[in-house]
Amino acid sequence: MLDAKQHQGKFGEDYVRVLASAAGLLVFEDDLDVDGVDLGFRATGMYGRTFSPMIEAQIKTWSTSVPANSAGHLTYRGLNEWQFNRLAGNDFTVPRFLFLICVPADHQRYTSIGTDGVMLRHLGYFVSLQAEPRIVDPDKKRKRTVKVPIANVLTVSALRRLTETQSAW
């Protein structure tokens, strides 16, 4: 049996995998997480002038039913400076995003099943940190606050659009 943190993290990754599957995207994963990337997403075919465009994401989960919302943003304090630096800046070959999946505190409420299907709880959000400068001498023990726009809901169409256009929105 997974401990609570492992269970929550796995659910967050699987939540995003479900969206990617519904979007018709390929999902890839490095054999080791040494670069701050949990999953990558690739569209197949030609999009504009790019063949098989892709993005990468660090996926974090937040177990709260009502995340702190301030001026249209979620205030997330769960990234350490090292993790932040793996997402910040604009010099990545493949665009990177933070995917923040808000989940219930009680793991038994992650899903519910009805006659019309399965519901995954709660919502996922995304943010690009490409405009953020990296932290000089990052410390894995210090946290870096990130503002995640509540308008950036991670949906099937949003994930597909991010991947196909490789846009920071």
C-alpha positions as CSV (number, residue, x, y, z in Angstrom):
1,M,0.0,0.0,0.0
2,L,1.3,3.5,-0.9
3,D,1.8,6.0,1.9
4,A,-0.4,9.1,1.8
5,K,2.1,11.3,-0.1
6,Q,2.9,8.6,-2.7
7,H,-0.8,8.0,-3.2
8,Q,-1.5,11.7,-3.7
9,G,1.4,12.1,-6.1
10,K,0.5,9.1,-8.1
11,F,-3.1,10.2,-8.4
12,G,-1.9,13.6,-9.6
13,E,0.2,12.1,-12.4
14,D,-2.6,9.7,-13.4
15,Y,-5.1,12.6,-13.4
16,V,-2.8,14.3,-16.0
17,R,-2.3,11.1,-18.0
18,V,-6.1,10.7,-18.3
19,L,-6.4,14.2,-19.7
20,A,-3.5,13.5,-22.2
21,S,-5.2,10.2,-23.2
22,A,-8.5,12.0,-23.9
23,A,-6.5,14.7,-25.9
24,G,-4.9,12.0,-28.1
25,L,-1.4,12.9,-26.9
26,L,1.6,10.6,-26.3
27,V,2.9,10.6,-22.7
28,F,6.6,10.0,-22.0
29,E,8.6,9.7,-18.8
30,D,12.4,9.8,-18.2
31,D,13.8,6.7,-16.7
32,L,15.0,8.9,-13.7
33,D,13.7,12.2,-12.4
34,V,17.0,14.1,-12.3
35,D,15.9,17.2,-14.1
36,G,12.7,18.2,-12.5
37,V,10.4,16.8,-15.2
38,D,7.7,14.3,-14.3
39,L,6.0,13.8,-17.6
40,G,6.3,14.9,-21.2
41,F,3.5,15.2,-23.8
42,R,3.8,14.9,-27.6
43,A,1.3,15.6,-30.3
44,T,1.8,13.4,-33.4
45,G,1.9,15.0,-36.9
46,M,2.6,18.4,-38.2
47,Y,1.4,21.6,-36.4
48,G,2.3,24.7,-38.3
49,R,6.1,24.4,-39.0
50,T,6.7,21.9,-36.2
51,F,6.5,18.1,-36.4
52,S,5.5,16.2,-33.3
53,P,5.6,19.2,-30.9
54,M,6.0,18.5,-27.2
55,I,6.1,20.0,-23.7
56,E,7.3,18.8,-20.3
57,A,5.8,19.2,-16.9
58,Q,6.5,19.0,-13.2
59,I,3.3,17.8,-11.6
60,K,2.5,18.8,-8.0
61,T,-0.5,18.0,-6.0
62,W,-2.2,20.1,-3.4
63,S,-4.6,18.4,-0.9
64,T,-7.1,21.1,-0.1
65,S,-10.7,21.5,-1.1
66,V,-10.5,25.2,-1.4
67,P,-7.0,26.5,-2.4
68,A,-5.9,30.0,-1.4
69,N,-7.2,32.3,-4.1
70,S,-5.8,35.8,-4.2
71,A,-6.5,38.3,-7.0
72,G,-7.2,35.6,-9.5
73,H,-4.2,33.4,-8.6
74,L,-3.6,30.3,-6.5
75,T,-0.6,30.9,-4.2
76,Y,1.4,27.7,-4.2
77,R,4.3,27.3,-1.7
78,G,5.2,23.7,-2.4
79,L,8.2,24.2,-4.8
80,N,11.7,24.3,-3.4
81,E,14.2,26.6,-5.1
82,W,15.9,23.7,-6.9
83,Q,12.6,22.6,-8.4
84,F,11.7,26.2,-9.3
85,N,15.0,26.6,-11.2
86,R,14.2,23.5,-13.3
87,L,11.1,25.3,-14.6
88,A,12.2,28.9,-14.7
89,G,13.8,30.7,-17.6
90,N,13.3,30.6,-21.3
91,D,16.3,28.6,-22.5
92,F,14.8,25.1,-22.5
93,T,14.6,23.2,-25.8
94,V,11.2,21.9,-24.8
95,P,8.8,24.2,-23.0
96,R,8.2,23.4,-19.4
97,F,5.2,23.9,-17.2
98,L,4.1,23.5,-13.6
99,F,0.9,21.4,-13.4
100,L,-0.8,21.9,-10.0
101,I,-3.5,19.3,-9.3
102,C,-5.8,20.1,-6.4
103,V,-7.0,17.0,-4.7
104,P,-9.3,16.2,-1.7
105,A,-7.5,15.7,1.6
106,D,-9.3,12.4,1.9
107,H,-8.0,9.9,-0.7
108,Q,-11.3,8.1,-0.7
109,R,-12.8,11.2,-2.4
110,Y,-10.3,11.3,-5.3
111,T,-12.9,9.8,-7.5
112,S,-16.6,9.1,-7.6
113,I,-18.5,6.8,-9.8
114,G,-22.0,7.5,-11.1
115,T,-24.2,6.1,-13.8
116,D,-22.8,8.6,-16.3
117,G,-19.1,7.9,-15.6
118,V,-16.2,8.6,-13.3
119,M,-15.4,12.0,-11.8
120,L,-11.8,12.9,-10.9
121,R,-11.5,15.5,-8.1
122,H,-10.7,18.4,-8.1
123,L,-9.1,20.5,-10.8
124,G,-5.7,20.9,-12.3
125,Y,-4.0,24.2,-13.2
126,F,-0.9,25.1,-15.2
127,V,1.6,27.9,-15.3
128,S,4.7,28.6,-17.3
129,L,7.7,30.1,-15.4
130,Q,9.7,31.0,-18.5
131,A,9.5,34.7,-17.6
132,E,10.8,34.1,-14.1
133,P,14.5,34.5,-13.4
134,R,16.3,31.6,-11.9
135,I,17.4,31.7,-8.2
136,V,21.2,32.1,-7.7
137,D,22.5,29.4,-5.4
138,P,19.2,27.6,-5.0
139,D,18.6,25.6,-1.7
140,K,16.4,22.5,-1.7
141,K,15.3,23.5,1.9
142,R,14.0,26.9,0.9
143,K,10.5,27.2,-0.7
144,R,9.7,29.5,-3.6
145,T,6.1,30.8,-3.9
146,V,4.5,30.5,-7.3
147,K,1.3,32.3,-8.5
148,V,-0.8,30.1,-10.6
149,P,-3.6,31.9,-12.5
150,I,-7.0,30.3,-11.7
151,A,-8.0,31.0,-15.4
152,N,-5.4,28.4,-16.4
153,V,-7.5,25.3,-15.8
154,L,-5.8,22.2,-17.1
155,T,-8.4,20.6,-19.4
156,V,-8.2,18.2,-22.4
157,S,-8.3,21.2,-24.8
158,A,-5.8,23.3,-22.8
159,L,-3.3,20.4,-22.7
160,R,-3.7,19.8,-26.4
161,R,-3.3,23.5,-27.2
162,L,-0.2,23.8,-24.9
163,T,1.4,20.9,-26.6
164,E,0.5,21.7,-30.2
165,T,1.5,25.4,-30.0
166,Q,4.2,25.0,-27.3
167,S,2.8,28.3,-26.0
168,A,3.4,29.8,-22.6
169,W,-0.1,31.4,-22.7
